[in-house]
Amino acid sequence: MESDQAKKIFLLSTIVLGVLVILSLVWAVSLALGGDKKVLSFNDDNDPILGPGEAKVVVRIFSDFQCPACQMAEAGLKYAMDTYKDQVRFVWNDFPLQALHANALRAAEAARCAEEQGKFWEYHERLFADQAAWSGLSDPLPKFRAYADALGLEANNFSSCVDERKYQNKIMDDLREGQAAGVQATPIFFVGEKALVGAQENDVWDREIQQQLTAQ
């Protein structure tokens, strides 16, 4: 009985600690983004984009494929994309937190290689949906190749792209761009110049995007 009680106390304390860590990260990022007003400057060249090029409202996504909070944010982001993709341009930016997520950079590189064959968004969905299966692997590349095969990508081109780490420099450019904008953790979404930190509910996406659309 005492052993069971100790296990329950340990599990509860672990959950509480995890929640406190997430809240502290959100608080720190909110402070960083809400401090001195930053002049935001983004270079969207060669970034995956969904939505019309002439859209007056742009949502820039800074995310990490191995980040659990980013996975949680995908449902709301998908809602926003499905609802506003004809009015809003959504721009993906990689922000792999390599100190925390050992496979995040390789995952980002694989997704960019999938983009070469027109399958970035499908590959991005697969990475998040199967995050638990590859996050802890010492070598995630076989998994990444299997996802490419499942999506019908040309295997040799995909493998060559991943093996030569073709998009590593571009991903590092995204990382530096995010840091210059005050990004310290993921996910963060810039709706225009307003930063939304963490997973957002559908009604928040509606409110923020509609405000931007009506202000144009």
Rosetta silent file (secondary structure, phi, psi, omega in degrees, C-alpha in Angstrom):
SEQUENCE: MESDQAKKIFLLSTIVLGVLVILSLVWAVSLALGGDKKVLSFNDDNDPILGPGEAKVVVRIFSDFQCPACQMAEAGLKYAMDTYKDQVRFVWNDFPLQALHANALRAAEAARCAEEQGKFWEYHERLFADQAAWSGLSDPLPKFRAYADALGLEANNFSSCVDERKYQNKIMDDLREGQAAGVQATPIFFVGEKALVGAQENDVWDREIQQQLTAQ
SCORE:     score description
SCORE:     0.000 S_00000001
   1 L     0.000  -47.304  178.685    0.000    0.000    0.000 S_00000001
   2 H   -61.560  -37.571  179.410    2.766    2.423    0.954 S_00000001
   3 H   -63.663  -42.715  178.496    4.592    1.540   -2.290 S_00000001
   4 H   -63.738  -41.326  179.424    1.473    2.320   -4.341 S_00000001
   5 H   -63.852  -39.822  179.336    1.013    5.602   -2.510 S_00000001
   6 H   -65.212  -38.673  178.449    4.646    6.549   -3.143 S_00000001
   7 H   -64.315  -41.102  179.489    4.245    5.776   -6.846 S_00000001
   8 H   -63.797  -42.005  179.350    1.153    7.983   -7.041 S_00000001
   9 H   -64.593  -42.239  179.321    2.958   10.842   -5.312 S_00000001
  10 H   -63.535  -44.528 -179.777    5.957   10.473   -7.640 S_00000001
  11 H   -62.878  -44.095 -179.916    3.723   10.417  -10.750 S_00000001
  12 H   -63.149  -42.857 -179.675    1.779   13.477   -9.586 S_00000001
  13 H   -66.071  -35.190  177.923    4.949   15.413   -8.785 S_00000001
  14 H   -65.267  -43.294  178.804    6.394   14.519  -12.224 S_00000001
  15 H   -63.032  -45.643  179.980    3.254   15.801  -13.973 S_00000001
  16 H   -61.184  -42.735  179.102    3.263   19.011  -11.941 S_00000001
  17 H   -62.105  -42.833  179.249    6.958   19.570  -12.696 S_00000001
  18 H   -61.533  -42.254  178.369    6.341   19.059  -16.428 S_00000001
  19 H   -63.762  -41.680  179.781    3.493   21.577  -16.409 S_00000001
  20 H   -64.082  -38.232  178.092    5.637   24.102  -14.543 S_00000001
  21 H   -63.079  -45.790  179.683    8.468   23.681  -17.067 S_00000001
  22 H   -62.981  -44.084  179.773    6.101   24.303  -19.996 S_00000001
  23 H   -63.453  -38.340 -179.973    4.538   27.332  -18.285 S_00000001
  24 H   -66.947  -36.263  177.230    7.961   28.778  -17.491 S_00000001
  25 H   -65.350  -45.262  178.438    9.010   28.414  -21.131 S_00000001
  26 H   -61.103  -42.126  179.550    5.854   30.153  -22.332 S_00000001
  27 H   -62.798  -44.439 -179.269    6.374   32.916  -19.751 S_00000001
  28 H   -63.949  -42.985  179.633   10.007   33.422  -20.761 S_00000001
  29 H   -66.316  -39.382  178.672    9.153   33.545  -24.445 S_00000001
  30 H   -61.433  -40.082  176.965    6.291   35.958  -23.805 S_00000001
  31 H   -63.133  -45.015 -177.602    8.665   38.267  -21.964 S_00000001
  32 H   -62.807  -40.079 -177.174   11.216   38.083  -24.771 S_00000001
  33 H   -82.184  -22.523 -175.472    8.639   38.844  -27.439 S_00000001
  34 H  -101.864    6.492  179.275    6.769   41.438  -25.422 S_00000001
  35 L   -80.254 -127.230  178.889    9.735   43.482  -24.237 S_00000001
  36 L   -58.186  134.826 -179.127   11.409   46.062  -26.403 S_00000001
  37 L   -64.190  123.342 -179.055    9.469   46.462  -29.640 S_00000001
  38 L   -98.235  143.064  171.136   11.339   44.643  -32.368 S_00000001
  39 L   -87.255  110.178 -173.694   11.287   45.588  -36.008 S_00000001
  40 L   -84.220  134.317  178.703   10.510   42.241  -37.585 S_00000001
  41 L  -137.046  122.745 -176.738   12.151   41.339  -40.858 S_00000001
  42 L  -123.920  143.231  173.753   11.594   37.991  -42.551 S_00000001
  43 L  -113.700  108.384 -174.789   13.040   36.411  -45.657 S_00000001
  44 L   -91.204    5.702 -178.770   10.553   33.879  -47.002 S_00000001
  45 L   -58.168  129.616  175.744   12.676   32.768  -49.957 S_00000001
  46 L    65.562   17.117  172.992   12.630   28.975  -50.335 S_00000001
  47 L   -93.564  144.692  176.960   10.392   28.474  -47.303 S_00000001
  48 L   -61.032  133.669 -174.574    7.390   26.142  -47.630 S_00000001
  49 E  -133.049  139.391  171.497    4.274   28.238  -48.254 S_00000001
  50 E  -125.698  128.302  179.098    0.550   27.531  -48.292 S_00000001
  51 L   116.060  169.469 -173.965   -1.829   30.186  -49.574 S_00000001
  52 L   -69.741  139.721 -179.960   -1.857   32.934  -52.179 S_00000001
  53 L   -64.012  -26.902 -177.859    1.337   34.832  -52.876 S_00000001
  54 L   -92.202    7.477 -178.572   -0.568   38.132  -52.983 S_00000001
  55 L   -58.128  138.301 -179.843   -2.248   37.609  -49.586 S_00000001
  56 L   -82.201  -19.351  178.627   -2.218   40.708  -47.414 S_00000001
  57 E  -110.836  130.159 -179.739   -2.082   38.666  -44.199 S_00000001
  58 E  -122.947  131.434  172.934    0.899   36.401  -43.541 S_00000001
  59 E  -110.154  120.382  178.725    1.237   33.844  -40.739 S_00000001
  60 E  -105.920  128.348 -174.190    4.819   32.753  -40.103 S_00000001
  61 E  -104.400  125.569  171.557    5.297   29.489  -38.262 S_00000001
  62 E  -114.458  112.462 -170.454    8.403   28.787  -36.174 S_00000001
  63 E  -145.081  166.298 -175.940    8.294   25.134  -35.190 S_00000001
  64 L  -134.861  121.549 -174.271   10.334   22.040  -34.308 S_00000001
  65 L   -64.069  -21.872 -178.896    9.256   18.600  -35.519 S_00000001
  66 L   -96.839    0.209 -176.178   10.451   16.878  -32.333 S_00000001
  67 L   -82.447  119.925  179.083    8.778   19.373  -29.993 S_00000001
  68 H   -60.229  -37.721  178.950    5.737   17.892  -28.146 S_00000001
  69 H   -65.305  -33.856  176.903    4.172   21.343  -27.775 S_00000001
  70 H   -67.055  -38.900  176.464    4.481   21.848  -31.542 S_00000001
  71 H   -61.696  -41.930  178.975    2.697   18.558  -32.108 S_00000001
  72 H   -64.294  -31.075 -177.151   -0.099   19.743  -29.811 S_00000001
  73 H   -77.600  -12.704 -173.807   -0.344   22.994  -31.770 S_00000001
  74 H   -63.661  -34.959 -177.979   -0.884   21.227  -35.089 S_00000001
  75 H   -62.145  -46.821  178.648   -4.644   20.769  -34.680 S_00000001
  76 H   -66.418  -40.276  179.349   -5.265   24.497  -34.312 S_00000001
  77 H   -64.054  -41.568  178.852   -2.812   25.345  -37.068 S_00000001
  78 H   -62.427  -40.398  176.476   -4.485   22.882  -39.437 S_00000001
  79 H   -58.087  -47.762 -179.164   -7.838   24.478  -38.660 S_00000001
  80 H   -61.498  -42.978  179.864   -6.428   27.915  -39.492 S_00000001
  81 H   -64.579  -46.475 -179.171   -4.875   26.669  -42.722 S_00000001
  82 H   -63.681  -35.039 -175.141   -8.007   24.842  -43.861 S_00000001
  83 H   -80.794  -36.834 -169.315  -10.197   27.838  -43.015 S_00000001
  84 H  -119.433   11.527 -174.374   -8.070   30.712  -44.343 S_00000001
  85 L   -63.528  -17.695  177.439   -5.763   29.205  -46.978 S_00000001
  86 L   -87.997   -9.231 -177.072   -7.527   31.219  -49.714 S_00000001
  87 L  -120.342  -21.924 -171.175   -6.985   34.522  -47.877 S_00000001
  88 E  -125.112  142.598  174.236   -3.822   34.078  -45.828 S_00000001
  89 E   -98.605  122.308  178.601   -0.278   32.998  -46.700 S_00000001
  90 E  -102.531  125.525 -175.796    1.188   30.535  -44.201 S_00000001
  91 E  -118.841  124.019  179.786    4.995   30.368  -44.197 S_00000001
  92 E   -87.032  133.748  172.568    6.912   27.555  -42.482 S_00000001
  93 E  -128.843  129.780  178.215   10.173   28.323  -40.684 S_00000001
  94 E   -80.491  136.752  176.400   12.268   25.627  -39.030 S_00000001
  95 L  -138.999   68.155 -176.773   13.431   26.275  -35.485 S_00000001
  96 L   -71.136  121.649  178.687   15.056   22.996  -34.314 S_00000001
  97 L   -88.624   83.376 -169.385   15.957   23.126  -30.625 S_00000001
  98 L   -67.471  -25.977  178.859   18.958   20.845  -30.940 S_00000001
  99 L   -67.602  -25.465 -179.986   19.988   21.056  -27.293 S_00000001
 100 L  -103.987  -31.401 -170.430   16.660   19.439  -26.357 S_00000001
 101 L  -126.949   97.751 -171.038   15.747   17.480  -29.485 S_00000001
 102 L   -63.838  -27.868 -175.669   18.583   15.475  -31.005 S_00000001
 103 L  -103.223    4.589 -174.239   16.689   14.488  -34.163 S_00000001
 104 H   -64.881  -40.935 -178.312   14.909   17.767  -34.862 S_00000001
 105 H   -66.408  -45.138 -179.908   17.429   19.073  -37.380 S_00000001
 106 H   -64.043  -35.178  176.866   17.508   15.839  -39.401 S_00000001
 107 H   -64.419  -42.582  178.224   13.703   15.786  -39.398 S_00000001
 108 H   -63.231  -40.132  178.118   13.622   19.342  -40.725 S_00000001
 109 H   -63.421  -40.794  179.445   16.124   18.419  -43.429 S_00000001
 110 H   -64.132  -40.835  179.563   13.998   15.435  -44.459 S_00000001
 111 H   -65.062  -37.743  176.668   10.881   17.585  -44.705 S_00000001
 112 H   -66.681  -34.249  176.132   12.725   20.071  -46.920 S_00000001
 113 H   -68.266  -34.631  174.445   13.812   17.194  -49.142 S_00000001
 114 H   -66.159  -33.186  178.157   10.178   16.144  -49.387 S_00000001
 115 H   -61.058  -34.345  177.218    9.372   19.718  -50.422 S_00000001
 116 H   -54.753  -29.797 -178.652   11.591   19.237  -53.472 S_00000001
 117 L  -106.346   20.933  174.302    9.044   16.717  -54.673 S_00000001
 118 L    73.858   23.336 -175.074    6.019   18.807  -53.742 S_00000001
 119 L  -126.903   29.769 -177.079    5.168   16.930  -50.546 S_00000001
 120 H   -59.990  -52.990 -171.998    6.323   19.169  -47.707 S_00000001
 121 H   -65.901  -35.843  176.105    2.982   19.593  -45.962 S_00000001
 122 H   -66.158  -40.486 -179.555    2.118   15.897  -46.253 S_00000001
 123 H   -69.086  -40.292  178.219    5.557   14.934  -44.925 S_00000001
 124 H   -59.467  -40.981  177.542    5.300   17.478  -42.116 S_00000001
 125 H   -64.250  -39.839 -179.739    1.996   15.908  -41.048 S_00000001
 126 H   -65.136  -41.744  179.323    3.572   12.448  -41.050 S_00000001
 127 H   -60.586  -44.835 -179.912    6.495   13.593  -38.883 S_00000001
 128 H   -69.777  -41.455 -178.307    4.184   15.052  -36.260 S_00000001
 129 H   -62.816  -33.120 -175.748    1.720   12.152  -36.350 S_00000001
 130 L  -108.999   23.175 -173.294    4.534    9.627  -35.833 S_00000001
 131 H   -53.517  -42.966 -176.960    6.704   11.794  -33.583 S_00000001
 132 H   -64.124  -25.843 -175.331    6.946    9.225  -30.781 S_00000001
 133 H   -77.386  -26.946 -175.965    8.266    6.567  -33.190 S_00000001
 134 H  -115.107  -14.563 -174.336   11.363    8.467  -34.358 S_00000001
 135 L   -58.701  -39.639 -174.980   12.136   10.987  -31.608 S_00000001
 136 L   -94.532    6.278 -176.614   14.191    8.606  -29.480 S_00000001
 137 L   -77.525  142.939  175.075   16.044    6.797  -32.253 S_00000001
 138 L   -71.588  -27.630  176.190   19.819    7.004  -32.484 S_00000001
 139 L  -136.981   99.223 -177.333   19.417    6.979  -36.268 S_00000001
 140 L   -83.294   -5.731 -171.875   16.024    8.248  -37.496 S_00000001
 141 H   -61.141  -39.678  175.832   16.951    8.230  -41.197 S_00000001
 142 H   -57.846  -38.809  176.172   15.473    4.778  -41.994 S_00000001
 143 H   -63.064  -45.419 -177.980   12.163    6.010  -40.583 S_00000001
 144 H   -62.792  -36.457  176.838   12.382    9.200  -42.610 S_00000001
 145 H   -68.180  -36.612  178.578   13.026    7.185  -45.778 S_00000001
 146 H   -64.737  -38.603  177.680   10.041    4.961  -44.979 S_00000001
 147 H   -64.421  -39.760  178.464    7.799    8.032  -44.687 S_00000001
 148 H   -62.170  -42.867  178.319    9.069    9.220  -48.075 S_00000001
 149 H   -61.865  -42.827 -178.163    8.254    5.835  -49.603 S_00000001
 150 H   -63.774  -28.176  179.519    4.768    5.882  -48.075 S_00000001
 151 L   -91.069    1.684  176.883    4.123    9.282  -49.673 S_00000001
 152 L    78.435   23.199  178.465    5.312    8.062  -53.062 S_00000001
 153 L   -76.095  151.377  176.708    8.477   10.164  -53.226 S_00000001
 154 L   -68.819  117.323 -166.847   11.274    9.151  -55.596 S_00000001
 155 H   -64.684  -45.045 -176.027   13.538    7.219  -53.251 S_00000001
 156 H   -65.251  -43.689  178.726   16.965    7.901  -54.750 S_00000001
 157 H   -63.651  -42.601  179.300   16.473   11.654  -54.997 S_00000001
 158 H   -62.826  -47.395 -178.171   15.102   11.824  -51.477 S_00000001
 159 H   -62.660  -41.978  178.953   17.954    9.751  -50.025 S_00000001
 160 H   -62.055  -42.918  179.630   20.610   11.776  -51.829 S_00000001
 161 H   -61.022  -45.652 -179.390   19.079   15.003  -50.577 S_00000001
 162 H   -68.189  -44.185 -176.016   18.967   13.765  -46.974 S_00000001
 163 H   -64.295  -38.193 -179.490   22.420   12.193  -47.038 S_00000001
 164 L   -85.101   -1.033  178.118   24.144   15.313  -48.353 S_00000001
 165 L    53.414   51.404 -171.582   22.205   17.474  -45.854 S_00000001
 166 L   -59.261  -32.995 -172.577   21.255   19.782  -48.688 S_00000001
 167 L  -108.286   13.146 -178.667   19.041   22.108  -46.628 S_00000001
 168 H   -59.914  -44.212 -178.735   20.998   22.354  -43.399 S_00000001
 169 H   -64.650  -39.735  178.344   22.222   25.883  -44.133 S_00000001
 170 H   -63.199  -40.814  179.266   18.724   27.095  -45.020 S_00000001
 171 H   -65.267  -39.861  176.590   17.358   25.670  -41.785 S_00000001
 172 H   -65.029  -33.007  174.621   20.103   27.419  -39.820 S_00000001
 173 H   -63.727  -42.312  176.169   19.133   30.653  -41.590 S_00000001
 174 H   -59.855  -42.985 -179.211   15.553   30.147  -40.373 S_00000001
 175 H   -60.690  -46.989  179.692   16.850   29.559  -36.863 S_00000001
 176 H   -65.563  -37.267  178.294   18.869   32.780  -36.866 S_00000001
 177 H   -62.830  -42.979  177.062   15.952   34.701  -38.335 S_00000001
 178 H   -63.226  -43.683  178.752   13.715   33.489  -35.532 S_00000001
 179 H   -60.623  -38.850  178.278   16.280   34.374  -32.880 S_00000001
 180 H   -64.856  -27.523  179.334   16.531   37.888  -34.330 S_00000001
 181 L   -88.363    0.300  178.057   12.746   38.168  -33.981 S_00000001
 182 L    97.066    6.656  179.259   12.924   37.101  -30.311 S_00000001
 183 L   -73.114  129.889  177.439   11.995   33.433  -30.712 S_00000001
 184 L  -125.221  -19.069 -179.123   13.483   31.297  -27.933 S_00000001
 185 L  -147.614  172.559 -176.243   11.163   28.290  -27.834 S_00000001
 186 L  -128.091  155.407   -1.138    8.558   26.631  -30.015 S_00000001
 187 L   -89.288  153.436  172.490    5.944   26.854  -31.337 S_00000001
 188 E  -134.830  137.267 -179.816    5.524   30.542  -32.085 S_00000001
 189 E  -122.225  126.774  174.295    3.270   31.997  -34.758 S_00000001
 190 E   -98.797  112.190  173.938    3.564   35.534  -36.078 S_00000001
 191 E   -97.130  101.598 -164.817    0.209   36.754  -37.367 S_00000001
 192 L    66.152 -120.663  177.208    1.457   39.850  -39.106 S_00000001
 193 L  -108.550    5.231  178.745    3.789   41.157  -36.424 S_00000001
 194 E   -89.859  129.416 -178.728    1.811   39.811  -33.465 S_00000001
 195 E   -93.735  130.414  171.683    3.342   36.738  -31.823 S_00000001
 196 E  -109.736  123.573 -174.321    1.173   33.893  -30.578 S_00000001
 197 E  -102.589  125.721  176.097    3.052   31.595  -28.209 S_00000001
 198 L    85.150 -176.481 -179.830    2.179   27.926  -27.924 S_00000001
 199 L   -64.574  138.538 -178.343   -0.832   25.924  -29.107 S_00000001
 200 L  -118.542  138.537  175.572   -3.817   28.080  -30.060 S_00000001
 201 L   -73.420  161.986 -177.895   -7.489   27.181  -29.973 S_00000001
 202 H   -58.078  -39.496 -177.435   -9.596   27.598  -33.100 S_00000001
 203 H   -67.957  -28.941  176.524  -11.377   30.675  -31.751 S_00000001
 204 H   -69.022  -44.411  176.664   -8.029   32.389  -31.135 S_00000001
 205 H   -59.133  -44.006  178.820   -6.977   31.748  -34.726 S_00000001
 206 H   -59.071  -48.748 -176.860  -10.321   33.125  -35.923 S_00000001
 207 H   -62.103  -48.662 -174.356  -10.015   36.252  -33.813 S_00000001
 208 H   -69.164  -41.588 -179.220   -6.409   37.048  -34.675 S_00000001
 209 H   -71.741  -41.932  179.329   -6.666   36.368  -38.400 S_00000001
 210 H   -64.350  -36.125  175.189   -9.986   38.136  -38.830 S_00000001
 211 H   -60.205  -43.034  179.962   -8.609   41.187  -37.027 S_00000001
 212 H   -67.417  -40.023 -179.314   -5.745   41.270  -39.481 S_00000001
 213 H   -65.934  -42.217 -178.483   -8.016   40.761  -42.482 S_00000001
 214 H   -75.402  -18.071  179.417  -10.398   43.534  -41.515 S_00000001
 215 H   -83.065  -13.322 -175.622   -7.520   45.890  -40.747 S_00000001
 216 L   -73.580    0.000    0.000   -6.127   45.607  -44.281 S_00000001
